[in-house]
């Protein structure tokens, strides 16, 4: 399972993500400048891979990750090269893809 926040506009200071995966694993992608706190995550047998940078830009949210990775584990990272090329085609990031927003209640609200 992949959760991708790269096209999300977020006004919240913190976003809680609970991930429970038994066999297929979880990959979470967050924009550059966002930070992650993985201390509440039980990686399970599969391990926890945090490839994010600790540098958090002002006004960006902290992703607080909790749950269990099960057999396949959990990975959290910033966009890779291919994903960054796709973002270059996003109108909210300079191109053509859809955009999602997290409102003050922490629930997604589609726009685009």
Secondary structure, 3 states (H helix, E strand, C coil): CEEECCCEEECCCEEEEEEECCCCCEEEECCCCCEEEEEEEECCCCCEEECCCCCCCCCCCEEEEEEECCCCCEEEECCCHHHHHHHCCECCCCECCCEEEECCCCCEEEEC
